[in-house]
Amino acid sequence: MITIDREGQFDHVEREILLDRVMGQARFTKSSEVLRRNRRPADGMAFVAFDGNHMIGTVRLWNVNAGNGGSALLLGPLAVEKIYNGSGVGAGLMYAALNAAQSAGHRSVLLVGDPDYYARFGFTADPAHGLLMPGHFDRHRFLGINLGNGDTLSGSQGMLTATGATAH
């Protein structure tokens, strides 16, 4: 039975093993990683999927400042064991993360990812148009979504910076 829940206190070791298996070492060179490095995810915004006792997926959201757009969340990485691709585990993790973010009062979420995949959740390039990531990033893969009422990121400009709590 597949379950999705908030990441537990001791899930981080298994999560890192899963990320190594699914994404490899290249994940450490991404611009998003610069914003995540030595930080903790936003409070209550880390989710894992299990099939029985085996972790099969993960997603986290991170506190960032979106230039003059103010406070936002950065999503990633979203990773699912390859044998579960197409099973809905990734979508389940995305909906859990986005619903939790909206319920907690967050106004917007940004990510770097496949525009075709993330469009189904409402992500487009428009909200991120005037924003920059540290280091190299693919502009057409830099996406955003406004949560709830308002167009929080509309016209936002500037560099994303990490604002979350530092890791111990």
C-alpha positions in Angstrom: 0.0 0.0 0.0 1.4 3.4 -1.0 1.2 6.2 1.6 2.2 9.8 1.4 2.9 11.8 4.6 5.1 14.4 6.0 8.8 13.5 6.2 9.6 12.0 9.6 12.5 12.9 11.9 14.6 10.0 10.7 13.6 9.8 7.0 16.5 12.1 5.8 19.0 9.2 5.5 16.7 7.1 3.4 15.7 10.2 1.4 19.3 10.9 0.5 19.9 7.3 -0.6 16.7 7.6 -2.8 17.9 10.9 -4.3 21.3 9.4 -5.1 19.7 6.4 -6.8 17.1 8.5 -8.8 19.0 11.7 -9.5 22.7 10.9 -9.0 25.4 13.3 -8.1 24.4 15.8 -10.8 21.7 17.1 -8.4 24.4 18.8 -6.4 25.4 21.1 -9.3 21.9 22.5 -10.0 21.1 26.2 -9.3 18.3 25.1 -7.0 20.8 23.2 -4.8 22.7 26.5 -4.1 19.5 27.8 -2.4 18.9 24.5 -0.5 22.5 23.9 0.6 22.9 24.0 4.4 19.2 24.9 4.9 16.3 23.1 6.3 13.0 22.7 4.3 10.2 25.1 5.2 8.4 24.1 8.4 6.1 21.1 7.7 6.8 21.2 3.9 8.7 18.0 3.4 6.9 14.9 2.1 7.7 11.3 1.5 5.9 8.4 -0.2 6.3 4.8 1.0 5.3 1.5 -0.5 5.0 -0.5 2.7 8.3 0.2 4.5 10.2 1.2 1.4 10.6 5.0 0.6 9.7 5.5 -3.1 9.3 9.2 -3.4 10.1 12.6 -1.9 9.5 16.3 -2.3 10.5 19.3 -0.2 9.6 23.1 -0.3 12.2 25.7 0.8 11.8 29.3 2.0 13.2 31.8 -0.5 12.9 35.5 -1.2 11.7 36.0 -4.8 13.3 39.4 -5.4 10.9 42.2 -5.0 8.0 39.6 -5.0 8.9 38.8 -1.4 8.5 35.5 0.4 8.0 32.4 -1.7 8.7 28.6 -1.6 11.1 26.8 -3.9 10.0 23.2 -4.7 12.4 20.4 -5.2 13.7 18.0 -5.8 10.7 15.9 -6.6 12.0 12.3 -7.0 10.2 9.0 -7.4 11.7 5.5 -7.8 11.8 4.8 -11.6 9.6 1.7 -11.4 6.8 3.9 -10.0 7.0 6.4 -12.8 3.5 6.9 -14.2 1.8 5.5 -11.1 0.7 8.8 -9.7 3.2 8.9 -6.8 4.8 12.1 -8.1 1.4 13.8 -8.6 0.4 12.7 -5.1 3.5 14.3 -3.6 3.0 17.5 -5.6 -0.6 17.8 -4.5 0.3 17.1 -0.8 3.0 19.8 -1.0 0.9 22.4 -2.8 -2.1 21.9 -0.5 0.1 22.1 2.6 1.7 25.3 1.3 -1.6 26.9 0.5 -3.1 25.9 3.9 -0.1 27.3 5.7 -0.7 30.7 4.0 2.2 30.6 1.5 1.5 32.8 -1.5 3.6 31.3 -4.3 5.8 28.4 -5.3 8.7 28.3 -7.8 10.6 25.4 -9.3 13.0 24.4 -12.1 11.5 21.5 -14.0 9.8 20.1 -17.1 7.1 22.6 -18.2 4.9 19.8 -19.7 4.9 17.8 -16.4 4.3 20.7 -14.1 1.6 22.5 -16.2 -1.0 20.0 -14.9 -0.4 21.5 -11.4 -0.8 25.1 -12.7 2.9 26.0 -13.1 3.8 28.3 -15.9 6.9 30.4 -16.9 5.0 33.7 -16.5 5.2 34.1 -12.7 9.0 33.5 -12.8 9.7 35.6 -15.9 11.5 38.5 -14.1 13.3 36.4 -11.5 16.7 34.9 -11.6 18.3 31.9 -10.0 21.9 31.8 -8.7 24.2 30.2 -11.3 23.2 28.7 -14.5 19.5 27.6 -15.0 17.3 26.9 -18.0 15.0 29.9 -18.3 12.2 27.9 -20.0 12.2 25.4 -17.1 11.9 28.1 -14.4 8.3 28.0 -13.4 6.0 29.4 -10.8 2.4 29.3 -9.4 0.5 31.8 -7.3 -1.5 30.1 -4.5 -4.9 31.4 -3.5 -6.0 34.9 -4.3 -3.9 37.4 -6.1 -1.0 37.4 -8.5 1.8 37.6 -6.0 4.7 37.1 -8.4 3.3 39.3 -11.2 6.0 41.8 -12.2 8.5 40.4 -9.7 12.1 41.0 -10.5 15.4 40.1 -8.8 17.5 37.2 -7.6 16.1 34.3 -5.6 17.8 34.1 -2.2 17.5 31.5 0.5 15.7 32.7 3.7 15.0 29.4 5.5 16.5 28.1 8.7 20.1 26.8 8.5 20.8 23.1 9.0 22.7 22.1 12.1 
